[in-house]
Amino acid sequence: MSTFIKIILFLFILFQNLQACRLWAICTKSNILLPSISQTDRQEIENQLDIFYQQSGSMLNGWSLLCYSGLEQDSVSPIYRSPIPANNDSLNYWSSVETILNTEEGKIGLGHLRLASSGSQSIPNPHPWMFYQDSSSFSLIHNGTVNKELLYDLITKDGSDLSWLELYPPQTFGEEEWNGSGWPNVVDSELILLHIMQEINILNDILDGFQSAINNIVNAGANANQLNIIFSDGNILMAFGGANGLYYKEFPQHFSIMTQPPNNEGHIWESLGHQELILINYDTIYHYPDFITSGVDDNDTPLYPVSFVLSPGYPNPFNGYVTFLLDPSIVGYVQLYIRNINGKQVDYLIFNASGADGQNIRWSPSPNLASGNYFVTAQFKNNTQTSKILFIK
């Protein structure tokens, strides 16, 4: 390829990135809720959303904001979806910002400014895209453009199996059926979410399913620079993209992700590397710099055992914290779901097991959690274990 053509391609990609949608997300740290966040962190979030507001002038197809609340994890929906730029919709925008900052038990917020590249341009911003399953509300915001036929082929196995799309038909916003004349109104971002959820269902694991779907899309020919994605289930925040597609920063009481962050002196935002994933959970950012693989070697040794052992919690009953001892053969990420006796999830942990002797997971309930029995479900790849604990204040 000649140098001239390379320069033209670089300028084209650069121009596309400058014109693409804008993304924003935050996640508070352990035991910090948005209404009680420090004044310093609150001012920083407000500054980010002010920059976001200013950027909306060139995002002609609307804006949207969402906030997860621990009170209704299974039915979260966007606070507002607007068909016009935020700077032409100031009252609704800043009212929605206040709603985010004052959401009871709010911990994760997402925002999207839309410049339509596929699907209907006349509708209120359909981001964040939502998917409801197993008492969880999954959400996705996307910056970029992915060929819809490519995504259709992945979801349907080249048209041989339409069952997933028949079960979860993509929206056409008042037009005809998605598999007929309504197809031009289907948005690529929703198809990305549908494929991610398809793989999560197959593999029964959020991280593995997300990786499988993104691998499929990239290996089918999509560029990571067109796959800048923020994804959440209300417990964790995940971001994937091309080089300089998304930026992130840790603050004293929260983490933030933005497409184009504020350029404040002393505030250095880090960029995701090419095809890198970050996963934010409580006080930690987990980095996956080589998230995309070119294929799977069938002769590879399995990375995890068929089953795993998590000890009963001790002490039990407990007051301040409870500890679970993990089998030393476990290497990788173990997820812990804590639910009350009614089945409502009250907390979530992710632990990076190193395979060392004596490794343990410790859980400390939030101050406002009531005394009583709770069920702890540990998940490692496709394996789960559940135990019962008694919390006494």
C-alpha positions in Angstrom: 0.0 0.0 0.0 1.4 3.4 -1.0 2.2 6.1 1.6 -0.3 8.4 0.0 -3.1 5.8 0.4 -2.1 5.2 4.1 -2.3 8.9 4.8 -5.8 9.1 3.2 -7.0 6.1 5.2 -5.6 7.6 8.4 -7.3 10.9 7.8 -10.5 9.2 7.0 -10.5 7.2 10.3 -9.5 10.3 12.2 -12.3 12.3 10.7 -14.8 9.5 11.4 -13.7 9.4 15.1 -14.1 13.2 15.4 -17.6 13.0 14.0 -18.7 9.9 15.9 -21.0 9.7 18.9 -19.8 10.7 22.4 -19.9 8.3 25.4 -19.8 9.0 29.1 -19.9 6.7 32.1 -19.2 6.8 35.9 -19.0 4.1 38.6 -18.7 5.0 42.3 -16.3 3.1 44.6 -17.1 0.7 47.4 -19.9 1.8 49.7 -20.1 5.2 48.0 -23.5 6.2 46.5 -24.0 9.1 44.1 -26.2 11.2 46.5 -23.5 11.0 49.2 -20.4 11.4 47.0 -18.0 14.1 48.1 -18.4 17.6 47.0 -15.1 17.4 45.1 -16.1 14.3 43.2 -19.6 15.7 42.5 -18.1 18.9 41.0 -15.8 16.7 38.8 -18.9 14.7 37.5 -20.8 18.0 36.9 -17.8 19.3 35.0 -17.7 16.1 32.8 -21.4 16.5 32.1 -20.9 20.2 31.3 -18.2 19.2 28.7 -20.6 16.5 27.4 -23.3 19.2 27.1 -21.0 21.5 25.1 -20.0 18.6 22.8 -23.7 18.0 22.0 -23.8 20.9 19.5 -22.4 18.7 16.8 -24.4 15.6 17.8 -27.5 16.3 15.9 -29.5 13.1 16.7 -30.1 13.6 20.4 -28.8 12.6 23.8 -29.7 10.2 26.6 -28.7 9.6 30.2 -29.2 6.5 32.5 -28.5 5.7 36.1 -28.5 2.3 37.8 -30.1 2.1 41.3 -29.6 -0.8 43.6 -33.3 -0.6 44.5 -34.5 -1.7 41.0 -31.7 -3.6 39.4 -34.1 -5.6 37.2 -36.0 -2.8 35.6 -33.6 0.1 35.0 -34.4 2.3 32.0 -32.9 5.6 30.7 -33.9 8.7 32.6 -34.5 10.6 29.3 -34.0 10.1 25.6 -34.1 13.2 23.5 -34.4 13.5 19.7 -32.5 16.9 19.6 -29.0 18.0 20.8 -28.7 18.7 24.5 -27.7 22.3 24.0 -31.2 22.7 22.4 -32.8 20.8 25.3 -31.1 22.4 28.3 -33.9 22.1 30.8 -34.4 18.3 30.3 -30.7 17.7 30.1 -29.7 19.4 33.4 -32.8 18.0 35.1 -31.6 14.5 34.1 -28.1 15.3 35.4 -29.7 16.2 38.8 -31.6 13.0 38.7 -28.4 10.9 38.2 -26.6 12.7 41.1 -29.5 12.2 43.4 -30.7 8.7 42.5 -31.2 6.7 45.6 -28.6 3.9 45.9 -27.2 5.1 42.5 -23.7 3.9 41.6 -23.4 3.6 37.8 -24.3 6.3 35.2 -24.1 6.3 31.4 -24.6 9.0 28.8 -24.7 9.1 25.0 -24.7 11.9 22.4 -25.9 10.5 19.0 -24.8 11.3 15.5 -26.7 8.6 13.6 -24.8 6.4 11.2 -27.3 3.6 10.9 -31.0 3.1 11.5 -33.6 5.8 11.9 -32.4 9.4 12.4 -35.7 10.9 13.4 -36.3 9.0 16.7 -35.3 9.9 20.3 -31.7 8.7 21.0 -32.3 4.9 21.5 -29.1 4.5 23.5 -28.4 3.1 26.1 -29.7 -0.1 24.5 -31.3 -2.3 27.2 -31.7 -6.1 27.6 -33.5 -7.5 30.6 -32.8 -11.0 31.9 -32.4 -12.9 35.1 -33.4 -9.9 37.3 -30.7 -7.8 35.6 -30.8 -4.8 33.3 -28.0 -4.9 30.8 -27.1 -1.7 28.9 -24.8 -0.8 26.1 -23.7 2.5 24.5 -21.6 2.5 21.3 -19.5 4.8 19.3 -18.8 3.7 15.7 -20.4 1.9 12.8 -20.5 -1.9 12.2 -21.9 -3.5 9.1 -25.4 -4.8 10.0 -25.2 -7.7 7.5 -22.0 -8.8 9.3 -23.8 -8.7 12.7 -26.8 -10.5 11.2 -24.6 -13.3 9.9 -23.0 -13.8 13.3 -26.2 -13.8 15.2 -28.0 -16.2 12.8 -25.0 -18.4 11.8 -25.1 -17.0 8.3 -28.9 -17.1 8.1 -29.3 -20.7 9.2 -30.8 -20.0 12.7 -33.1 -17.0 13.3 -34.2 -18.2 16.7 -32.3 -15.5 18.7 -33.7 -12.6 16.6 -37.1 -14.1 16.7 -37.0 -14.3 20.5 -35.5 -10.8 20.8 -36.5 -8.9 17.6 -34.5 -5.7 16.9 -36.5 -2.5 17.0 -37.6 -0.7 13.8 -39.3 2.3 15.5 -42.7 2.1 14.1 -41.8 0.7 10.7 -42.4 -2.8 9.4 -40.9 -6.0 10.6 -37.1 -6.1 11.1 -36.8 -9.0 8.6 -38.7 -7.0 6.0 -39.0 -3.4 5.0 -38.1 -2.3 8.6 -34.5 -3.5 8.3 -33.1 0.0 7.2 -34.4 1.3 10.6 -32.6 -1.4 12.6 -29.5 0.1 14.4 -26.2 -1.7 14.4 -25.6 -0.9 18.1 -28.7 -3.0 19.1 -27.4 -5.9 17.0 -24.1 -5.7 18.8 -25.9 -5.9 22.2 -28.0 -8.8 21.0 -24.9 -10.7 19.9 -23.2 -10.0 23.2 -26.2 -11.3 25.2 -26.4 -14.3 22.9 -22.9 -15.3 23.8 -23.4 -14.5 27.5 -26.3 -16.9 27.4 -24.3 -19.6 25.7 -21.3 -19.4 27.9 -23.2 -18.5 31.1 -20.6 -15.9 32.0 -20.6 -12.1 31.4 -16.9 -11.6 30.8 -16.4 -14.7 28.7 -19.6 -14.0 26.7 -18.6 -10.4 26.1 -15.1 -11.5 24.9 -16.6 -14.2 22.6 -19.0 -11.7 20.9 -16.3 -9.0 20.5 -13.9 -11.6 19.1 -16.5 -12.8 16.6 -17.2 -9.2 15.4 -13.6 -8.2 15.1 -12.5 -11.5 13.4 -15.4 -11.2 11.0 -13.8 -7.9 9.7 -15.0 -5.0 12.0 -12.3 -2.6 13.2 -12.0 -2.0 16.9 -11.9 1.7 16.2 -15.6 1.3 15.2 -16.4 -0.7 18.3 -15.9 1.7 21.2 -18.4 0.2 23.7 -19.4 0.8 27.3 -21.4 -2.1 28.8 -22.9 -2.7 32.2 -25.2 -4.9 34.2 -25.4 -2.5 37.1 -22.7 -4.2 39.1 -19.6 -3.8 36.8 -18.7 -1.3 34.1 -16.8 -2.6 31.0 -15.2 -0.5 28.2 -13.7 -1.8 25.0 -12.4 0.0 21.9 -9.6 1.0 19.5 -6.6 3.1 20.4 -7.7 6.5 21.8 -11.3 5.7 21.3 -12.1 5.9 25.0 -10.4 7.5 28.0 -10.7 6.7 31.7 -9.6 8.2 35.0 -9.8 7.2 38.7 -10.9 9.9 41.2 -11.0 9.6 45.0 -14.6 8.2 45.1 -15.4 7.3 41.5 -14.1 6.2 38.1 -15.0 7.9 34.8 -14.9 7.0 31.1 -15.4 9.5 28.3 -14.8 9.7 24.5 -13.5 13.2 24.8 -12.7 14.1 28.5 -12.1 17.6 29.9 -8.6 18.9 29.3 -8.0 20.2 32.8 -4.5 20.9 34.0 -3.4 18.2 36.5 -6.1 15.8 35.4 -4.5 13.2 33.2 -6.9 10.7 31.5 -5.5 7.4 30.2 -6.5 6.0 26.9 -7.6 2.4 26.2 -5.1 0.6 24.0 -6.0 -0.9 20.7 -8.4 -3.8 21.3 -8.1 -3.4 25.1 -10.9 -4.0 27.6 -11.1 -2.5 31.1 -13.5 -3.8 33.8 -14.3 -1.5 36.7 -15.5 -3.1 39.9 -15.6 -1.4 43.3 -12.1 0.1 43.8 -10.3 -1.7 41.0 -9.7 -1.4 37.3 -8.9 -4.8 35.7 -7.0 -4.5 32.4 -7.2 -6.9 29.5 -4.7 -5.5 26.9 -5.0 -8.4 24.5 -8.7 -9.0 24.6 -9.0 -10.1 21.0 -7.8 -13.5 20.0 -7.5 -14.7 16.4 -8.8 -18.2 17.2 -8.9 -21.0 19.7 -6.6 -24.0 19.7 -8.7 -27.1 20.4 -5.7 -28.8 21.9 -5.2 -26.1 24.6 -5.3 -27.2 28.2 -8.5 -25.9 29.9 -7.9 -22.8 31.8 -10.3 -23.8 34.6 -11.3 -27.0 36.4 -14.6 -28.8 35.9 -15.6 -27.8 39.5 -14.3 -25.6 42.2 -14.5 -25.4 46.0 -15.4 -22.3 48.0 -15.5 -22.9 51.7 -18.5 -22.0 53.9 -18.3 -18.4 55.1 -16.6 -17.9 58.5 -17.4 -16.6 61.0 -21.0 -17.5 60.5 -23.1 -15.8 61.9 -20.9 -12.7 61.4 -21.0 -9.0 62.1 -18.3 -6.9 60.4 -17.2 -9.2 57.6 -17.4 -12.8 56.4 -14.5 -14.7 54.7 -14.6 -17.5 52.1 -11.6 -19.6 51.5 -11.0 -20.5 47.8 -9.5 -23.7 46.5 -5.8 -23.0 45.5 -6.4 -24.7 42.1 -8.5 -21.7 41.0 -6.9 -19.2 38.7 -9.0 -16.4 37.2 -12.0 -14.2 38.0 -14.5 -15.5 40.5 -17.8 -13.6 40.8 -19.8 -13.4 44.0 -23.5 -12.6 44.1 -25.1 -11.8 47.5 -28.9 -12.0 47.6 -31.5 -11.7 50.4 -34.0 -14.4 51.2 -36.4 -12.9 48.6 -33.9 -13.4 45.9 -33.0 -9.7 45.4 -29.3 -9.1 44.7 -27.8 -6.8 47.4 -24.2 -6.9 46.4 -21.7 -8.2 43.9 -17.9 -8.9 44.0 -15.3 -9.9 41.5 -12.1 -11.6 42.8 -9.0 -12.2 40.7 -7.8 -15.7 42.0 -4.1 -16.3 41.6 -4.0 -20.0 42.5 -2.1 -19.4 45.7 -2.6 -21.3 49.0 -4.8 -19.5 51.5 -6.4 -17.1 49.0 -9.7 -15.9 50.3 -12.6 -13.5 49.5 -13.9 -11.1 52.1 -17.3 -9.5 52.0 -18.3 -6.5 54.2 -22.0 -5.6 54.0 -22.9 -1.9 53.4 -24.0 0.0 56.6 -27.6 0.2 55.5 -28.0 -3.6 55.0 -30.4 -5.2 57.4 -29.6 -8.1 59.6 -30.8 -11.5 58.4 -30.0 -14.5 56.2 -28.3 -14.1 52.9 -27.4 -16.4 50.1 -23.9 -16.2 48.5 -23.5 -17.6 45.0 -20.0 -17.9 43.6 -19.5 -18.3 39.9 -16.3 -19.4 38.1 -16.7 -19.9 34.4 -19.6 -22.3 34.0 -19.5 -23.5 37.6 -21.5 -22.2 40.6 -21.7 -22.8 44.3 -24.2 -21.3 46.8 -24.0 -21.1 50.6 -26.1 -19.4 53.3 -24.8 -16.8 55.8 -26.3 -15.0 58.7 -25.6 -11.3 59.2 -26.1 -9.8 62.7 -25.6 -6.1 63.4 
